[in-house]
Amino acid sequence: MSAEMLILVLLVITALGFDFTNGFHDTGNAMATSIATGALKPKVAVTLAAILNLVGAFLSVQVAATITKDVLKIQQTKGANAGDLIGGLDAQKALVIIFAGLIGGILWNLFTWLFGLPSSSSHALFGGLIGSGIAAIGTSGVNWEGIVDKIVIPALLAPVIALVVAAAGTWLVYAITASVANKRKESGFRAGQIATASLVSLAHGTGDAQKTMGVIALALIATGHLSAGSVSEGLPVWIIVSCALAIALGTYLGGWRIIRTLGKGLVEIKAPQGMAAEASSAAIILTSSAAGMALSTTHVATGSILGSGVGKPGAAVRWSVAGRMVVAWVTTLPLAGLVGAATYGIASLIGGAAGAIVIFAILVVLSGVMYWRAQQQKVDSSNVNAEWDDTSNSVIPAEVVAEPATAGSR
């Protein structure tokens, strides 16, 4: 196997690994409120989300097309040389750029998951790609216009719009149902939550699975296995199927730490709020996917949940938790970019297939360390709805935090 083909194989495996982390990192965007209100049992919720993510991945390729042309300038887009790699860039170097960017995205996803921070998987990916692209070919290798139009502006507007829409929807829901008994209101809206949460899951699959499809397509374009102009017309079936399965499997495993933060950490949410938040999220995500915008479902879902707290009279919103999340949002692009740049630097220093193997090994080791650390204080379906500790604002339930000390004192 040639060095180029080996790097391509490792890249595709890593891309599917990113898609897998995207699945469990973002499960809470659709299902956190339904789990928190009891509308769905935790295991049922993640199973339903996985199935609908799988279905959603087959519905569109608009976001995938955006990824191939609006983040990195890997190939010429106009003129007689359209589809050729830009000057000074060969296929192997292009693959290493994309490979390093994926590693930056995965490591940031795992780091924020470890601390229960619902940051954007999309921005982790874009940050990693931008960082590795700048390290390899300078700022001219980044499509800044596409990033501003399709990533930065939507990132700034999406949570605000979601908050406003969800707040208005929540207020209307409570105003319209003011005369309905609370018990009856809760049971009715829990049924409605199943439908709205399902719609968010479908929308998530439609948007997020395509991002990984776009990255794999970009690698295939760089190596001449796919033409740049064909992406908007459709992708090879194996790319769609593999990405759909990867994100569905990740979703099924459930990112319980992030589900807990969204469901219990921001607002003590009730079923009417949950339904309003999910309906708002679904509408915004589906609209952005149709427009080809690589929107962060995390930003939308979080804004909607906060809006459901703002819109309910007397509801308490934990703004300190929201503040931690905003810090993670703001730092995602630059820090994932630094990881992507550092990873590219290591690979290029070693060179060839050996460099690719080394950075792949680094990814595996660091991922294993973070997974091991998470298992020491495990959050899963059995304790995801435990009461939130307001004194520490910790994603880890108090009884889990206490276990190591208790065990050591026996």
C-alpha positions in Angstrom: 0.0 0.0 0.0 1.4 3.4 -1.0 1.9 6.1 1.7 -0.8 8.2 0.2 -3.3 5.4 0.3 -2.4 4.5 3.9 -2.9 8.1 5.0 -6.3 8.1 3.2 -7.4 4.9 5.0 -6.3 6.3 8.4 -8.1 9.6 7.6 -11.4 7.8 6.7 -11.2 5.8 9.9 -10.5 9.0 11.9 -13.3 10.8 10.2 -15.8 8.1 11.2 -14.3 8.3 14.7 -15.1 12.0 14.7 -18.6 11.2 13.5 -19.0 8.8 16.3 -17.9 11.4 18.9 -20.3 13.9 17.2 -23.1 11.4 17.8 -22.6 11.0 21.6 -21.5 14.6 22.1 -24.7 15.9 20.6 -27.4 13.4 21.8 -28.4 15.8 24.5 -29.3 18.4 22.0 -32.4 16.4 21.1 -33.1 14.3 24.1 -31.9 16.0 27.2 -35.2 17.8 28.0 -37.3 14.7 27.3 -35.1 12.7 29.6 -35.2 15.4 32.3 -39.0 15.7 32.3 -39.6 11.9 32.1 -41.3 12.1 28.7 -38.9 9.3 27.6 -36.8 6.9 29.6 -33.1 7.4 29.0 -32.4 4.3 27.1 -35.5 4.7 24.9 -34.6 8.3 24.2 -31.1 7.5 22.9 -32.3 4.5 20.9 -35.0 6.7 19.2 -32.4 9.5 18.6 -30.0 7.0 17.0 -32.6 5.7 14.6 -33.6 9.2 13.5 -30.0 10.4 13.2 -29.5 7.4 10.9 -32.5 8.4 8.8 -31.7 12.1 8.7 -28.2 11.4 7.3 -29.8 10.2 4.0 -31.9 13.3 3.5 -29.6 15.9 2.1 -26.0 16.7 1.0 -26.1 20.5 1.1 -24.0 20.8 4.3 -21.5 18.3 2.9 -21.0 20.5 -0.2 -20.4 23.5 2.1 -17.6 21.6 3.9 -15.8 20.8 0.7 -15.5 24.4 -0.5 -16.2 26.9 2.4 -13.6 25.9 5.0 -10.2 25.1 3.3 -8.9 26.0 -0.1 -7.7 22.6 -1.1 -8.7 22.7 -4.8 -9.2 25.2 -7.5 -12.9 26.2 -7.8 -12.9 28.2 -11.0 -11.4 28.2 -14.5 -9.9 25.6 -16.6 -8.0 24.1 -13.7 -11.1 23.7 -11.5 -10.8 20.7 -9.3 -6.9 20.7 -9.3 -5.1 21.2 -6.0 -4.0 24.8 -5.3 -0.4 25.7 -6.1 2.3 24.0 -4.0 0.0 21.5 -2.5 0.2 17.8 -3.3 -2.3 15.1 -2.5 -0.4 13.7 0.5 0.1 17.1 2.1 -3.6 17.8 1.6 -4.5 14.6 3.3 -2.3 15.3 6.3 -4.0 18.7 6.7 -7.4 17.2 6.8 -6.2 14.3 9.0 -4.7 16.7 11.6 -7.8 18.8 11.6 -10.0 15.8 12.4 -7.7 14.9 15.3 -8.1 18.4 16.7 -11.9 18.1 16.5 -12.0 14.7 18.1 -9.7 15.6 21.0 -11.7 18.8 21.8 -14.9 16.8 21.6 -13.6 14.3 24.2 -12.2 17.0 26.4 -15.4 18.9 26.6 -17.5 15.7 27.0 -15.3 14.8 30.0 -16.3 18.0 31.7 -19.9 17.8 30.6 -19.7 20.9 28.5 -22.0 21.0 25.5 -19.6 22.7 23.1 -20.0 22.6 19.3 -18.7 19.5 17.5 -19.0 21.4 14.3 -16.8 24.2 15.5 -14.3 21.7 16.9 -14.0 20.2 13.4 -13.8 23.6 11.7 -11.3 24.8 14.3 -9.1 21.8 13.8 -9.2 22.1 10.0 -8.5 25.9 10.1 -5.5 25.3 12.5 -3.9 22.6 10.4 -4.6 24.6 7.2 -2.9 27.7 8.5 0.1 25.6 9.8 0.5 24.0 6.4 -0.2 26.7 3.9 -0.8 29.9 5.8 -3.9 32.1 6.1 -4.3 32.1 2.3 -5.3 28.4 2.6 -8.4 29.2 4.6 -11.7 30.3 3.0 -12.3 33.2 5.4 -15.3 34.5 3.5 -17.0 31.1 3.6 -16.2 30.7 7.3 -17.6 34.1 8.2 -20.8 33.7 6.1 -21.5 30.0 6.8 -20.0 29.5 10.3 -19.2 32.6 12.4 -22.3 34.7 11.7 -24.7 31.7 12.2 -22.8 30.8 15.4 -23.4 34.3 16.8 -27.0 34.6 15.7 -28.3 31.0 16.2 -28.3 30.8 20.1 -29.8 34.3 20.3 -32.6 33.5 17.8 -33.2 30.2 19.5 -33.5 31.8 22.9 -35.9 34.4 21.7 -38.1 31.9 19.7 -38.1 29.4 22.6 -38.9 32.1 25.2 -41.8 33.4 23.1 -43.0 29.8 22.5 -42.8 28.9 26.2 -44.6 32.1 27.3 -47.4 31.4 24.8 -47.7 27.8 25.9 -48.2 28.7 29.5 -50.5 31.6 28.6 -52.7 29.4 26.5 -52.8 26.5 29.0 -53.1 28.7 32.1 -56.5 27.2 33.0 -55.4 23.5 32.5 -54.5 21.6 35.6 -50.8 21.1 36.0 -50.9 17.3 36.1 -52.9 17.1 32.9 -50.7 19.8 31.3 -47.5 17.9 32.1 -48.8 14.6 30.8 -50.1 16.1 27.5 -46.9 18.0 26.8 -44.7 15.0 27.6 -46.5 13.2 24.7 -45.8 16.3 22.5 -42.1 16.2 23.6 -41.7 12.8 22.0 -42.7 14.2 18.6 -40.5 17.4 18.9 -37.5 15.5 20.3 -37.8 13.1 17.4 -37.8 16.0 14.9 -34.6 17.5 16.5 -32.9 14.1 16.2 -33.9 13.9 12.5 -32.7 17.4 11.9 -29.4 16.7 13.7 -28.7 13.7 11.4 -29.6 15.9 8.4 -27.0 18.5 9.4 -24.2 16.9 11.4 -23.6 13.6 9.7 -23.1 15.5 6.5 -20.1 17.4 8.0 -18.1 14.2 8.2 -19.3 13.2 4.7 -18.0 16.5 3.5 -14.6 15.9 5.1 -14.2 12.4 3.5 -15.4 13.9 0.2 -12.7 16.6 0.5 -10.0 14.0 1.0 -11.3 12.0 -2.0 -11.2 15.2 -4.1 -7.6 15.9 -3.0 -6.6 12.4 -4.2 -8.5 12.5 -7.4 -11.0 9.8 -6.4 -13.9 12.3 -6.6 -14.6 15.4 -8.6 -15.3 18.6 -6.8 -18.4 19.4 -8.9 -20.1 16.1 -8.2 -20.6 16.6 -4.4 -23.7 18.8 -4.8 -25.3 16.2 -7.0 -24.7 13.3 -4.6 -22.0 11.4 -2.7 -20.9 7.7 -3.1 -23.3 5.5 -1.2 -20.5 4.0 1.0 -19.7 7.5 2.4 -23.4 8.2 3.3 -24.0 4.8 4.8 -20.8 4.7 6.9 -21.2 8.2 8.2 -24.9 7.5 9.0 -24.0 4.4 11.0 -21.1 6.0 12.9 -23.2 9.0 14.1 -26.1 6.6 15.0 -23.9 4.3 17.0 -22.4 7.3 18.9 -25.9 8.6 19.6 -27.1 5.3 20.9 -24.3 5.1 23.4 -25.5 8.4 24.8 -23.3 11.3 25.9 -24.7 11.1 29.4 -22.5 13.8 30.9 -23.7 16.4 28.4 -27.3 15.2 28.5 -27.1 15.8 32.3 -25.8 19.4 31.9 -28.5 20.3 29.3 -31.3 18.5 31.1 -30.6 19.4 34.7 -27.9 22.0 34.8 -29.4 25.0 32.9 -33.0 25.0 34.0 -35.3 22.8 36.1 -37.3 22.1 33.1 -41.0 21.1 32.8 -42.7 19.3 29.9 -44.2 22.5 28.3 -40.8 24.2 28.3 -39.2 21.1 26.9 -41.7 20.9 24.0 -41.2 24.6 23.2 -37.4 24.3 23.3 -37.3 21.2 21.1 -39.8 22.7 18.5 -37.7 25.9 18.3 -34.5 23.9 17.8 -35.9 21.7 15.1 -37.3 24.6 13.1 -34.0 26.5 13.2 -31.7 23.4 12.5 -33.9 22.2 9.5 -34.0 25.7 8.0 -30.2 26.1 8.3 -29.5 22.6 6.8 -31.7 23.4 3.8 -29.7 26.6 3.3 -26.4 24.7 3.5 -25.3 26.4 6.7 -23.1 24.3 8.9 -24.9 25.4 12.0 -24.0 24.2 15.5 -27.0 22.1 16.9 -25.4 22.6 20.3 -25.7 26.3 20.2 -29.3 26.1 18.9 -30.4 23.6 21.6 -28.7 25.4 24.4 -30.2 28.7 23.4 -33.6 27.1 23.2 -33.3 25.5 26.6 -32.3 28.9 28.1 -35.2 30.5 26.3 -37.6 28.0 27.9 -36.4 29.2 31.3 -36.6 32.9 30.4 -40.1 32.4 29.0 -41.6 30.7 32.0 -42.6 33.1 34.7 -40.7 32.3 37.9 -38.4 29.8 36.4 -34.8 29.8 37.7 -32.0 29.8 35.1 -28.5 28.8 36.2 -26.6 31.5 34.4 -23.3 30.4 36.0 -23.6 27.1 34.1 -24.5 28.9 31.0 -21.4 31.1 31.4 -19.1 28.1 31.5 -20.7 26.9 28.3 -20.2 30.2 26.6 -16.5 30.1 27.5 -16.3 26.7 25.9 -18.1 28.0 22.8 -15.7 31.0 22.4 -12.6 28.9 22.9 -13.6 25.9 20.7 -12.4 27.3 17.4 -9.0 28.6 18.5 -8.1 25.7 20.9 -9.2 23.0 18.4 -7.2 25.0 15.9 -4.1 24.9 18.1 -4.4 21.1 18.4 -4.9 20.7 14.7 -1.9 22.9 14.0 0.3 21.0 16.5 -0.8 17.7 15.1 0.1 18.8 11.6 3.4 20.0 12.8 4.3 16.6 14.3 3.2 14.8 11.2 5.1 17.0 8.9 8.2 16.9 11.1 8.3 13.1 10.9 7.1 13.0 7.3 5.3 10.5 5.1 3.2 7.6 6.3 5.3 7.4 9.5 4.1 10.9 10.5 0.4 9.9 9.9 0.8 6.7 12.0 2.4 8.7 14.9 -0.4 11.3 15.1 -3.0 8.5 14.8 -1.3 6.8 17.7 -1.3 10.0 19.7 -5.1 10.3 19.1 -5.7 6.8 20.3 -3.7 7.2 23.5 -5.1 10.6 24.4 -8.7 9.4 23.7 -8.1 6.3 25.9 -6.8 8.5 28.7 -9.9 10.7 28.7 -12.3 7.7 28.4 -10.5 6.1 31.4 -10.8 9.3 33.4 -14.5 9.5 32.7 -15.1 6.0 34.0 -13.7 7.0 37.4 -16.8 9.2 37.9 -19.3 7.7 35.6 -22.5 9.3 34.5 -24.9 7.0 32.7 -28.6 6.3 32.3 -29.0 5.3 35.9 -27.9 8.7 37.4 -28.3 11.2 34.6 -31.4 12.7 36.3 -29.9 12.9 39.8 -30.5 16.3 41.4 -28.1 19.0 40.3 -25.6 20.2 42.9 -26.1 24.0 43.0 -23.2 24.5 45.3 -20.6 23.2 42.9 -22.5 23.3 39.5 -20.9 19.9 38.9 -22.0 17.6 36.1 -21.0 14.7 38.3 -23.9 13.6 40.7 -22.9 14.0 44.4 -23.1 10.3 45.1 -20.7 9.5 42.2 -18.2 12.1 43.4 -18.3 10.6 46.9 -17.8 7.0 45.8 -13.9 7.0 45.5 -13.5 8.6 49.0 -16.1 6.2 50.5 -14.4 3.2 49.0 -11.0 4.3 50.2 -12.2 4.7 53.8 -13.4 1.1 54.2 
